[in-house]
Amino acid sequence: MNKLEALFDAVIVKPLEESEQMYGSIFIPDAGKDRNEQGTIVAVGPGSEYHGIGFIPTVVKVGEVVVLPTMGFSKLQFEGEDYYIGKEREILAKVNKAGNE
């Protein structure tokens, strides 16, 4: 089985499944809504070397739930699954579960 591996300061995120909305027997798709995506981190690169500063390691960890910007992360399909890939610094927020602060 193949596995995605993040390089440098890249982060690979698996989108969280969204619940479908039904009104009676009519399905209301979520398409067209401009909102941030949430997902679970599945791979994190080690970090990047910055000129004049040195190596800066990534901070986020595999398994954390994060909020992604509406634009900036690239959509990626791998072995029939959807993922987002982008730089760690573009992540907007981490979702902390109650009591995990």
Backbone as a chain_set.jsonl record, in Angstrom:
{"seq": "MNKLEALFDAVIVKPLEESEQMYGSIFIPDAGKDRNEQGTIVAVGPGSEYHGIGFIPTVVKVGEVVVLPTMGFSKLQFEGEDYYIGKEREILAKVNKAGNE", "coords": {"N": [[0.841, -1.189, 0.0], [0.561, 2.189, -0.84], [1.747, 5.27, 0.575], [1.172, 8.618, 1.536], [3.634, 11.103, 1.947], [4.682, 13.931, 3.621], [6.735, 16.668, 2.681], [9.434, 18.908, 3.591], [8.017, 21.824, 4.907], [5.433, 21.067, 4.542], [1.965, 20.087, 4.913], [-0.357, 17.477, 5.082], [-3.763, 17.007, 4.812], [-6.704, 15.325, 5.716], [-9.952, 15.819, 4.735], [-12.697, 16.407, 6.989], [-15.648, 14.464, 7.216], [-18.654, 15.812, 6.056], [-21.88, 16.472, 7.345], [-24.86, 15.636, 5.656], [-27.483, 17.784, 4.57], [-30.942, 17.658, 4.849], [-34.119, 18.618, 3.792], [-37.145, 17.718, 4.398], [-37.753, 15.581, 1.814], [-35.846, 16.573, 0.203], [-32.571, 16.999, -0.832], [-30.055, 19.166, 0.232], [-27.345, 20.458, -1.203], [-23.978, 21.324, -0.198], [-22.473, 22.806, -1.838], [-21.058, 25.755, -3.21], [-21.116, 27.307, -0.96], [-19.11, 29.502, 0.839], [-16.854, 28.711, 2.914], [-14.64, 27.818, 5.61], [-12.657, 24.854, 5.565], [-12.491, 21.916, 7.575], [-10.207, 19.508, 8.861], [-8.361, 16.432, 9.422], [-5.019, 16.063, 10.285], [-2.834, 14.095, 8.421], [-0.24, 13.719, 7.61], [2.946, 15.214, 8.176], [5.543, 17.346, 7.255], [9.099, 17.514, 8.067], [10.097, 20.106, 8.483], [11.641, 23.29, 7.563], [14.585, 24.775, 6.143], [15.726, 27.996, 6.71], [17.166, 30.821, 5.304], [19.626, 32.559, 7.043], [18.361, 32.12, 9.434], [18.088, 29.414, 10.103], [17.216, 25.941, 10.685], [13.788, 25.362, 10.963], [11.542, 23.536, 12.717], [8.417, 21.794, 12.052], [5.271, 22.437, 13.732], [2.656, 21.461, 14.122], [0.899, 18.311, 14.578], [0.433, 14.875, 13.519], [-2.885, 13.692, 13.405], [-4.099, 15.822, 14.678], [-6.86, 18.111, 14.55], [-7.578, 20.581, 12.231], [-8.261, 23.931, 10.974], [-8.661, 24.99, 7.737], [-7.779, 27.476, 5.247], [-10.136, 29.065, 2.965], [-9.047, 29.323, 0.483], [-5.883, 28.415, -0.882], [-4.765, 25.967, 0.112], [-4.0, 23.055, -1.739], [-6.093, 20.81, -3.511], [-5.992, 17.299, -3.474], [-6.072, 14.147, -4.949], [-5.673, 10.853, -3.952], [-5.254, 7.524, -4.375], [-8.076, 7.191, -4.57], [-9.065, 8.745, -2.493], [-9.791, 11.958, -1.027], [-7.68, 14.716, -0.308], [-6.058, 17.551, 1.271], [-3.302, 19.656, 0.62], [-0.702, 21.697, 1.777], [1.237, 24.515, 2.988], [2.418, 24.571, 6.35], [2.256, 27.029, 7.706], [0.027, 28.221, 6.609], [-2.218, 27.195, 7.802], [-5.14, 27.956, 9.603], [-6.156, 27.547, 12.227], [-6.091, 25.366, 15.144], [-8.243, 22.787, 16.257], [-9.141, 22.391, 19.416], [-10.096, 19.888, 21.61], [-12.502, 19.862, 24.26], [-11.08, 20.203, 27.441], [-8.557, 19.566, 26.607], [-6.613, 21.527, 26.534]], "CA": [[0.0, 0.0, 0.0], [1.291, 3.443, -0.913], [1.459, 6.205, 1.661], [1.601, 9.985, 1.276], [4.613, 11.63, 2.886], [4.852, 15.377, 3.463], [8.124, 17.111, 2.635], [9.729, 20.257, 4.073], [7.037, 22.288, 5.891], [4.102, 20.751, 4.012], [1.023, 19.366, 5.758], [-1.4, 16.8, 4.314], [-4.953, 16.997, 5.657], [-7.869, 14.581, 5.234], [-11.145, 16.581, 5.137], [-13.699, 15.739, 7.821], [-16.909, 14.211, 6.519], [-19.703, 16.76, 6.408], [-23.203, 15.866, 7.393], [-25.744, 16.107, 4.591], [-28.683, 18.442, 5.067], [-32.162, 17.28, 4.145], [-35.342, 19.298, 4.166], [-38.153, 16.784, 3.879], [-37.077, 14.603, 0.961], [-34.969, 17.322, -0.693], [-31.185, 17.1, -0.397], [-29.492, 20.493, 0.014], [-25.892, 20.333, -1.277], [-23.218, 22.377, 0.448], [-21.687, 23.471, -2.875], [-21.312, 27.174, -3.368], [-20.925, 28.022, 0.296], [-17.721, 29.906, 1.005], [-16.513, 28.572, 4.321], [-13.385, 27.119, 5.841], [-12.698, 23.394, 5.651], [-11.801, 21.304, 8.711], [-9.699, 18.198, 8.52], [-7.414, 15.787, 10.317], [-3.679, 15.991, 9.714], [-2.394, 12.712, 8.213], [1.213, 13.709, 7.408], [3.59, 16.501, 8.42], [6.959, 17.368, 6.913], [9.961, 17.783, 9.226], [10.348, 21.539, 8.634], [12.412, 23.883, 6.465], [15.767, 25.581, 6.414], [15.518, 29.38, 6.312], [18.425, 31.558, 5.202], [19.867, 33.507, 8.119], [17.675, 31.718, 10.666], [18.398, 28.018, 10.376], [16.131, 24.976, 10.501], [12.605, 25.563, 11.81], [10.705, 22.336, 12.625], [6.972, 21.995, 12.052], [4.686, 22.454, 15.072], [1.456, 20.627, 14.175], [1.168, 16.871, 14.661], [-0.519, 13.955, 12.897], [-4.04, 13.414, 14.247], [-4.75, 17.052, 15.114], [-7.896, 18.655, 13.668], [-7.228, 21.96, 11.922], [-9.124, 24.707, 10.099], [-7.91, 25.426, 6.567], [-8.362, 28.63, 4.571], [-10.994, 28.73, 1.831], [-8.147, 29.245, -0.666], [-4.48, 28.31, -0.492], [-4.384, 24.567, 0.117], [-4.323, 22.372, -2.992], [-6.838, 19.562, -3.376], [-5.209, 16.197, -3.997], [-6.707, 12.828, -4.885], [-4.667, 9.8, -3.849], [-5.874, 6.209, -4.188], [-9.516, 7.318, -4.411], [-9.402, 9.574, -1.33], [-9.499, 13.387, -1.159], [-6.804, 15.321, 0.693], [-5.568, 18.892, 1.014], [-1.881, 19.779, 0.918], [-0.255, 23.087, 1.781], [2.27, 24.847, 3.972], [1.95, 24.628, 7.735], [1.962, 28.412, 8.124], [-1.265, 28.645, 6.057], [-3.299, 26.682, 8.646], [-5.739, 29.064, 10.349], [-6.362, 27.243, 13.643], [-6.245, 23.978, 15.584], [-9.473, 22.591, 17.022], [-8.831, 21.705, 20.661], [-11.259, 19.275, 22.259], [-12.682, 20.325, 25.639], [-10.215, 19.526, 28.41], [-7.275, 19.291, 25.964], [-6.068, 22.847, 26.245]], "C": [[0.881, 1.246, 0.0], [0.859, 4.366, 0.217], [1.961, 7.587, 1.26], [2.567, 10.428, 2.362], [4.796, 13.118, 2.601], [6.344, 15.717, 3.501], [8.24, 18.546, 3.135], [8.698, 20.693, 5.113], [5.603, 22.068, 5.399], [3.291, 19.946, 5.024], [-0.029, 18.746, 4.845], [-2.575, 16.567, 5.252], [-6.067, 16.218, 4.966], [-9.103, 15.347, 5.683], [-12.077, 15.748, 6.011], [-14.963, 15.567, 7.002], [-17.948, 15.205, 6.998], [-21.037, 16.053, 6.427], [-24.072, 16.479, 6.295], [-26.978, 16.749, 5.209], [-29.862, 18.042, 4.201], [-33.301, 18.133, 4.695], [-36.473, 18.5, 3.561], [-37.426, 15.723, 3.068], [-36.134, 15.289, -0.025], [-33.583, 17.427, -0.072], [-30.654, 18.481, -0.746], [-27.972, 20.357, -0.017], [-25.202, 21.534, -0.652], [-22.397, 23.171, -0.568], [-22.058, 24.943, -2.956], [-21.164, 27.97, -2.09], [-19.439, 28.305, 0.454], [-17.38, 29.844, 2.487], [-15.246, 27.734, 4.446], [-13.613, 25.626, 6.02], [-11.978, 22.954, 6.925], [-11.326, 19.93, 8.286], [-8.714, 17.703, 9.556], [-6.068, 15.667, 9.614], [-3.257, 14.523, 9.617], [-0.891, 12.606, 7.962], [1.748, 15.124, 7.588], [5.052, 16.374, 8.023], [7.791, 17.746, 8.131], [10.175, 19.269, 9.509], [11.163, 22.037, 7.467], [13.597, 24.671, 6.996], [15.503, 26.986, 5.885], [16.842, 30.126, 6.388], [18.529, 32.585, 6.331], [19.218, 33.143, 9.444], [18.084, 30.312, 11.064], [17.178, 27.144, 10.154], [15.006, 25.268, 11.486], [11.71, 24.338, 11.643], [9.218, 22.695, 12.591], [6.434, 21.833, 13.477], [3.488, 21.518, 15.175], [1.827, 19.151, 14.112], [0.074, 16.073, 13.95], [-1.638, 13.669, 13.889], [-4.754, 14.66, 14.733], [-5.779, 17.492, 14.073], [-7.601, 20.132, 13.488], [-8.278, 22.6, 11.021], [-8.254, 25.252, 8.976], [-8.562, 26.659, 5.955], [-9.23, 28.193, 3.398], [-10.179, 28.639, 0.546], [-6.726, 29.098, -0.146], [-3.993, 26.873, -0.457], [-4.819, 23.941, -1.204], [-5.079, 21.096, -2.7], [-6.052, 18.467, -4.088], [-6.022, 14.92, -3.88], [-5.608, 11.785, -4.906], [-5.374, 8.507, -3.495], [-7.36, 6.319, -3.841], [-9.975, 8.156, -3.236], [-9.032, 11.031, -1.611], [-8.649, 13.863, 0.006], [-6.57, 16.77, 0.311], [-4.096, 18.916, 1.395], [-1.475, 21.241, 0.805], [0.807, 23.288, 2.838], [1.66, 24.993, 5.368], [1.529, 26.04, 8.133], [0.639, 28.941, 7.573], [-2.458, 28.121, 6.858], [-3.814, 27.826, 9.512], [-5.838, 28.79, 11.845], [-6.331, 25.747, 13.882], [-7.542, 23.918, 16.378], [-9.106, 21.759, 18.246], [-10.12, 21.15, 21.245], [-11.309, 19.772, 23.705], [-11.821, 19.503, 26.579], [-8.839, 19.206, 27.853], [-6.536, 20.588, 25.674], [-4.664, 23.013, 26.726]], "O": [[1.841, 1.332, 0.765], [-0.248, 4.254, 0.744], [3.054, 7.716, 0.707], [2.353, 10.166, 3.546], [5.037, 13.51, 1.459], [7.11, 15.124, 4.26], [7.271, 19.304, 3.107], [8.518, 19.999, 6.113], [4.682, 22.786, 5.789], [3.836, 19.231, 5.865], [-0.536, 19.408, 3.939], [-2.419, 16.009, 6.338], [-6.34, 16.422, 3.783], [-9.304, 15.524, 6.885], [-12.231, 14.544, 5.806], [-15.307, 16.425, 6.19], [-18.108, 15.418, 8.2], [-21.293, 15.152, 5.629], [-24.022, 17.683, 6.042], [-27.461, 16.305, 6.25], [-29.79, 18.081, 2.972], [-33.422, 18.337, 5.903], [-36.737, 18.586, 2.362], [-36.559, 15.032, 3.603], [-35.674, 14.665, -0.98], [-33.43, 17.881, 1.062], [-30.783, 18.926, -1.887], [-27.357, 20.159, 1.031], [-25.768, 22.625, -0.583], [-21.697, 24.112, -0.193], [-23.218, 25.321, -2.791], [-21.092, 29.198, -2.136], [-18.608, 27.426, 0.223], [-17.592, 30.807, 3.224], [-14.842, 27.04, 3.514], [-14.634, 25.198, 6.559], [-10.972, 23.55, 7.31], [-11.955, 19.268, 7.461], [-8.288, 18.442, 10.443], [-5.999, 15.216, 8.471], [-3.314, 13.79, 10.605], [-0.322, 11.522, 8.088], [1.103, 16.101, 7.21], [5.724, 15.415, 8.403], [7.253, 18.245, 9.119], [10.41, 19.651, 10.656], [11.367, 21.315, 6.491], [13.605, 25.156, 8.127], [15.099, 27.147, 4.733], [17.546, 30.073, 7.396], [17.614, 33.383, 6.538], [19.487, 33.778, 10.464], [18.389, 30.051, 12.228], [16.217, 27.561, 9.507], [15.237, 25.404, 12.687], [11.172, 24.112, 10.559], [8.817, 23.766, 13.046], [7.054, 21.181, 14.317], [3.313, 20.85, 16.194], [2.911, 18.784, 13.658], [-1.056, 16.536, 13.8], [-1.382, 13.431, 15.069], [-5.905, 14.576, 15.162], [-5.598, 17.277, 12.875], [-7.398, 20.856, 14.463], [-9.078, 21.91, 10.389], [-7.235, 25.897, 9.226], [-9.764, 26.871, 6.12], [-9.081, 27.081, 2.892], [-10.582, 27.946, -0.388], [-6.404, 29.61, 0.927], [-2.903, 26.586, -0.952], [-5.886, 24.264, -1.726], [-4.753, 20.376, -1.756], [-5.513, 18.684, -5.173], [-6.598, 14.641, -2.828], [-4.721, 11.817, -5.76], [-6.014, 8.401, -2.448], [-7.848, 5.637, -2.941], [-11.179, 8.266, -3.002], [-8.081, 11.307, -2.342], [-8.863, 13.471, 1.153], [-6.841, 17.179, -0.818], [-3.685, 18.28, 2.366], [-1.854, 21.934, -0.14], [1.225, 22.34, 3.504], [0.539, 25.474, 5.529], [0.532, 26.21, 8.835], [0.168, 29.992, 8.009], [-3.589, 28.549, 6.626], [-3.027, 28.578, 10.087], [-5.629, 29.695, 12.652], [-6.519, 24.953, 12.96], [-7.9, 24.864, 17.08], [-8.797, 20.573, 18.133], [-11.117, 21.863, 21.36], [-10.273, 20.067, 24.299], [-11.822, 18.273, 26.529], [-8.02, 18.624, 28.563], [-5.889, 20.703, 24.634], [-4.073, 24.078, 26.551]]}, "num_chains": 1, "name": "protein.A"}
